[in-house]
């Protein structure tokens, strides 16, 4: 059972491919904003116990391949990542 993760009640290998775009079709994610976005997503995933298998930050969208525990719903994972990163980015880059 190589490649599977375990917790006290389950053996799992859950992966989500997530793509999200900016609200408006502006190419906002470049330069320092893209670097800071990448850092915030990494920090948020570490805090929640998610593993980023692959990811990229484009100019107007973000791709992620996440490995997550079964106790977390995909909608809650994204709600946390998008909300936290958006709030911190807007504070830093008004």
N, C-alpha and C positions, 0 to 999 in steps of 0.2 A: 504494500500500500504506500508506495513511494509517491510523494507529491501531494498527499492528502494532509489536511490539518485536523487536529482533534481538540475537542473540549470535553467537559465532563459528561455530556449527553449526546454528542454527535461526532461523526467523522464526515468532513465536507471538503469540497473544492469548488467554491462559488466564485465566478468571475463575472463582472459586469463591464460592458463596453459602453462608455458614456461619452456623449458629444453635447456640448452646450455652446450656444452662440451669444454674442452681445445683444442687448435689447434692440439697438438700432444698428443698421448695417454699416457702421463706421469701423474702420480699421484702427481700433484703439489699442490692441494688445501688441505693442512693439517697444523695443528699447528697455528702459528701466521698469516700465509697467509690466512687461512680460516676465522679466526676471523676478520681480516682487510677487507676481501672481503665482509663479512656479514655487517659490519659497512658501507662500501661504498655503497652497494646496498640499505640499509635502508635510508641513507642520500639522495641518488639520487631519490628514490621514494617519499620521503617527499618533496623534492624541486619541483617535477613535479606534485604533487597532486595525486599520485597513492597510493593505500593501499595494503600492502602485507598481504594476508589472510593466506597463509602458505608458508613455504620456507625451504629449506635445502641446505647445501653446502656439497657435497660429495668429494671424493678425486680427481675425474676427471670430475665432472659435477655439475651443479646447477639446482635445481628445484624451481620454483616460481609459486604461484597462485596469480595473480594480479587483483585488481579491479581498473578500469581506467575510466576516463571521455570519452565521445564519441568524443571529439575534438582531441584526440590523437590517431594516428595510431599505431598498435602494432609494426611495423617495426621501427618507430621513437622512441618509448619507449625503445626498445632493443638497438638501435643504441646509444642512450644517455647512458644507463646503462653500456653496454659493453665497449664503448669507454672511458668513464670517469674512470671506475674501472680499466680497463687495464692500462691506462696511469699512474694513481696514484700508482698502485701496482708495475709496472715496475720501477718507480722512487724510491719507498721505498725498494723494494727487487730486486736489480739488478742481 
